[in-house]
């Protein structure tokens, strides 16, 4: 029984470490995504400003953090219990 508990404990420690590693990687990817999105918005606003003379502005790029951040934060909180 003690051997099984030790094995399960080590698996749990490994899973928690892997979860933390993946959480950090996801955070870095999210930051990179936001930087790329900001660059895209900047380029589009430059292109719309130079290419149109008062026409419709099609700069409707959604903020991806509004949908993804809240679900990933709540998921990480539930994993820490």
C-alpha positions in Angstrom: 0.0 0.0 0.0 2.8 2.4 0.9 4.5 1.6 -2.4 1.4 2.4 -4.3 0.9 5.7 -2.4 4.5 6.7 -3.1 4.1 5.9 -6.8 0.9 7.9 -7.0 2.5 10.8 -5.1 5.4 10.9 -7.5 3.0 10.9 -10.5 1.0 13.7 -8.9 4.2 15.8 -8.4 5.2 15.2 -12.0 1.7 16.2 -13.3 1.7 19.4 -11.2 5.2 20.3 -12.5 4.1 19.6 -16.1 1.0 21.7 -15.5 3.0 24.6 -14.3 5.4 24.3 -17.2 2.5 24.3 -19.7 0.8 27.3 -17.9 4.0 29.3 -18.2 4.4 28.4 -21.9 0.7 29.3 -22.5 1.3 32.7 -20.8 4.3 33.4 -23.0 2.4 32.4 -26.2 -0.5 34.6 -25.1 1.9 37.6 -24.7 3.5 36.9 -28.1 0.0 36.7 -29.6 -0.9 40.0 -28.1 2.2 41.6 -29.5 1.5 40.3 -32.9 -2.1 41.4 -32.7 -1.0 44.9 -31.7 1.4 45.0 -34.6 -1.3 43.9 -37.0 -3.7 46.5 -35.7 -1.0 49.2 -36.1 -0.2 48.1 -39.6 -3.9 48.0 -40.5 -4.5 51.5 -39.1 -1.5 52.8 -41.1 -2.9 51.1 -44.2 -6.4 52.4 -43.7 -5.1 55.9 -42.9 -2.9 56.1 -46.1 -5.2 54.2 -48.4 -8.6 55.6 -47.7 -9.9 59.1 -47.8 -12.7 59.1 -45.3 -14.0 55.6 -46.1 -15.2 53.0 -43.7 -12.6 51.8 -41.2 -12.5 48.0 -41.2 -10.3 47.7 -38.1 -12.6 45.2 -36.2 -10.0 42.9 -34.8 -11.3 41.3 -31.6 -9.3 41.4 -28.4 -8.5 37.7 -27.9 -7.8 38.2 -24.2 -11.4 39.0 -23.5 -12.5 35.4 -24.2 -9.4 33.3 -23.4 -8.0 34.9 -20.3 -10.9 34.4 -18.0 -11.3 30.8 -18.9 -7.6 30.0 -18.5 -7.4 31.8 -15.2 -10.4 30.0 -13.8 -9.0 26.7 -15.0 -5.7 27.4 -13.3 -7.4 28.3 -10.1 -9.4 25.1 -10.1 -6.3 23.1 -10.7 -4.6 24.6 -7.6 -7.2 23.2 -5.2 
